Amino acid sequence: MTIKPSAEVGEAVRHLLAEKDMTNEQMADDLNISKQLVREEKESIAQMMDKLLEARMFIDNFMMAIERDYGIPMKKRMRRLVLQWKANRWLA
C-alpha cells in the first residue's frame, strides 16, 4: 500500500506500511479499530462533504447574483485577490 504525499501520518504508520507491508484492514485490526468505526467515520466525512458542497453552491450562486446586480466582474476581483494570496504565500 502506498501513502499519498499529502497524507499526514506518523513514522510508526509509515514503518508498518513500508516494512510490514500491511493492508488497511490489517492495520485497523492491529490498532484495534473496528471496520464499523471506519465505515461510520467515512459516512460522517461524506456527510460533511455534502454540506460543504451545498455551501459552495450557495456561495457560487450568491456571487453570480452580486456580479449580475452590481456589475462587478468576479474574474477581475479574483485576479486582484490571487496576487494578494501569492504575496502572502497562500498560493504557489
GIDA-V722518 format. One record per backbone hydrogen bond with DSSP energy under -0.5 kcal/mol. NH is the residue of the N-H (numbers start at 0). CO is the residue of the C=O. E is the energy in kcal/mol with one decimal. If there is no record, write none. Layout:
[[NH:CO:E] [NH:CO:E]]
This chain:
[[6:3:-1.8] [8:6:-1.0] [13:9:-2.1] [14:10:-2.7] [15:11:-2.4] [16:12:-2.4] [17:13:-2.8] [18:14:-2.7] [19:14:-1.0] [19:15:-0.6] [21:15:-1.1] [26:22:-2.5] [27:23:-2.7] [28:24:-2.4] [29:25:-2.8] [30:26:-2.6] [31:28:-1.1] [32:27:-3.9] [33:31:-0.6] [37:33:-1.8] [38:34:-2.5] [39:35:-2.8] [40:36:-2.5] [41:37:-2.4] [42:38:-2.4] [43:39:-2.4] [44:40:-2.6] [45:41:-2.6] [46:42:-2.4] [47:43:-2.1] [48:44:-2.5] [49:45:-2.1] [50:46:-2.0] [51:47:-2.3] [52:48:-2.6] [53:49:-2.3] [54:50:-2.3] [55:51:-2.5] [56:52:-2.4] [57:53:-2.3] [58:54:-2.7] [59:55:-2.9] [60:56:-2.4] [61:57:-2.5] [62:58:-2.9] [63:59:-2.1] [64:60:-2.0] [65:61:-2.4] [66:62:-2.6] [67:63:-2.4] [68:64:-3.0] [69:65:-2.6] [70:66:-1.2] [72:70:-0.7] [76:72:-1.6] [77:73:-2.7] [78:74:-2.5] [79:75:-1.7] [80:76:-2.4] [81:77:-3.1] [82:78:-1.8] [83:79:-1.6] [84:80:-3.1] [85:81:-2.6] [86:82:-2.1] [87:83:-1.8] [88:85:-1.3] [89:84:-3.1] [90:84:-0.8]]
